[in-house]
């Protein structure tokens, strides 16, 4: 769950540093990242703070 959350934030912020994890966690591979992005796009997901208020 944490790798997916960090990957979603990295995509939203366009900052790959968000993907960095510490052991024992591992980063999502490119296929997992692609699948996550597709799934989030399908439900029009927007992380908190992504809209200006």
C-alpha positions as CSV (number, residue, x, y, z in Angstrom):
1,X,0.0,0.0,0.0
2,X,2.8,2.5,0.9
3,X,4.6,1.9,-2.4
4,X,1.4,2.6,-4.3
5,X,0.6,5.7,-2.3
6,X,4.1,7.1,-2.9
7,X,4.0,6.2,-6.6
8,X,0.7,8.1,-6.9
9,X,2.1,11.1,-5.2
10,X,5.3,10.9,-7.4
11,X,3.1,10.9,-10.5
12,X,0.9,13.8,-9.3
13,X,3.9,15.9,-8.2
14,X,6.1,14.8,-11.2
15,X,8.9,14.0,-8.7
16,X,10.4,10.5,-8.8
17,X,12.0,11.1,-5.4
18,X,8.6,10.2,-3.9
19,X,9.1,6.6,-5.1
20,X,12.1,6.1,-2.8
21,X,11.4,3.5,0.0
22,X,13.4,2.0,2.8
23,X,13.7,-1.8,3.3
24,X,11.8,-4.0,3.7
25,X,9.5,-2.1,1.3
26,X,10.2,-2.1,-2.4
27,X,9.3,0.3,-5.2
28,X,6.7,-0.6,-7.8
29,X,8.2,-1.8,-11.0
30,X,7.3,0.0,-14.3
31,X,4.4,-2.4,-15.1
32,X,2.9,-2.0,-11.6
33,X,3.2,1.7,-11.8
34,X,1.5,1.7,-15.2
35,X,-1.4,-0.4,-13.9
36,X,-1.8,1.8,-10.9
37,X,-1.9,5.0,-13.0
38,X,-4.5,3.4,-15.3
39,X,-6.6,2.3,-12.3
40,X,-6.5,5.7,-10.7
41,X,-7.3,7.5,-14.0
42,X,-10.3,5.2,-14.4
43,X,-11.8,6.4,-11.2
44,X,-10.7,10.1,-11.7
45,X,-8.6,9.9,-8.6
46,X,-7.0,13.1,-7.4
47,X,-4.8,13.1,-4.3
48,X,-5.7,15.6,-1.5
49,X,-4.0,18.9,-2.1
50,X,-3.9,18.5,-5.9
51,X,-6.6,21.2,-6.3
52,X,-5.9,24.9,-5.5
53,X,-8.3,26.3,-2.9
